[in-house]
Amino acid sequence: MGSLGGADEISGYVMAGVATWGFSFALTERAHVRIDILQLRLSTAGRALFDLLALASLSGIACLVAFYSWDVLGKTLARGSHANTPLGTPLWIPQSIWFAGWVWLALVSAVLLVCIVVSALGRDWQAVRDVAGDGGEAGEIP
């Protein structure tokens, strides 16, 4: 049985690109894993505060990773790096897709954060929940 040369390399690039772009989709669909045991016992305002804290944390981490991923891509571009594989893929191609995914997550999370901060300042707790609250059935448990 033969192997498809480079299939593992290409699948790794695809996984990295799909993962970073998928993070933003999961965020907008409120599909990230959450542990809501404490949050379920709080008032609506308390839940909104936890949602704001969670989104602020995610936004901060996304911005930090996007910032440092530019450093990775910048060095690749400056050096003209290629993969040390039979395909010899120019690394700027998969790294550009990966970097763009992190930047997109940083932008999406920052916009959502601004939306819930504005809603929280207006004490519109339902709007905060609609944007950043749990998207699953856990919120239905009394």
N, C-alpha and C positions, 0 to 999 in steps of 0.2 A: 504494500500500500504506500503510495507516494504522498507527499505533502504539498500543499499549495504554498509555495515560497512567498513570504511576506504577509500571509493572511493574519498571523498573530500581531504583526506590527500594525497593520491597517486597522484591525479590530481594536487595538489599544488606543489608537488615535480617535477612532469613532466613539469609543466609550468615554474618553475624556471630553470630547466636544459635546456629546449628547448629555452627559452628566451636568456640565456647567450650564447649558441652556435649559435643561430640565429643572434645575433648582428654581429658576424664575417662574416657570410654569407651575411647579408645585406650590410656590409662594402665593401666586394669584388664585390658585384653586384651594388654598388653605389645606394642603395635603401633607405638610411636614409633620413629623412625629411630635406629639406633645404629651406631656405627663400632667394631667389636670387635676390630680387628687386634691391639691390645696385650693386651686382656683375654683372648683365647683362649690366650695364652702363659703366663698366670698360674695359680697354684694356686687351689684352690677358695676359700680364705680371701681371696686377692687379688681374685678375681672378685667376691666378696661385698662387699669394700671399695669397688670401683668402682661396683657397683650401689647401694650406700648413698650414695656421693658423688653419683651421677647423680640419685637420687631426692631427696636433700637439696637439690640445686641447683634441680631442677624445683619442689619445694615452696616454696623461698624465692622464686623468681621468680613463681610463682602467687600467693603471699600478697602480694607487692609489687604486682603488677598489680591484684589484687582491691582492695587498699587504695586505689590511685589511681583505679581505675574508680568507686569510691564517690564520689570527689571530682567526677568528671564527672557522674554521675547526680545528686548533691546539688545541683550548680549548675543542672542542667537543671530539677530540681524547684523550686528557689528562684526561678528566672526564668520558669518556665512556658514553656519554649522549645518551638517548633514547627519542623518542617523548612521550609526556604525553597524549597518545591516546590509544584506545583499541588495535591498531596494535603494539604499542611500537617499532616503527622502529628505528634501530640504526641510529642516525643522521649523522654519518660519510658517509653513503652511498649517500644520496641525496646531502649533502654538498660537497662531493668530485666531483660529476658531475658539480655542480654549480661553485665550485672553478676552475675546469679545464676549464670551458667555459670562465671565466674571464681571466685566464692566456692565453688561446688561442686568445682572442680578443686583449690582450695586445701585444702578439707576432705578430699577423697579422698586427695590426695598426702600430707597430714599424717598421716592414719590409716595409710596404707601405710608411711610412714617410721617411725612408732612400731612397727609390726609387725616391720619388718626390723631395727630397732635392738634390740628385745627378742630376736629370733632370733639376731642376731649376737653379742649378749652371752652367749647360751646356746650359742654355737658350733654352731648348727644351720644349717650352710651351705646345705643343701638347701632349707630353708624360705625362706631369703633368696632363693635362685634361683627358687623357685616364685612368690614374690611380686613380685620386682623384676628377675629375670634376663631374658636375652634370650628371647623367645618364639618365635624362628624357628629355621630350620635351621642358622644359623651356629654354634650351640652344639654341633652334631653333628660339626663338622670337628675332627679330632684336632690 
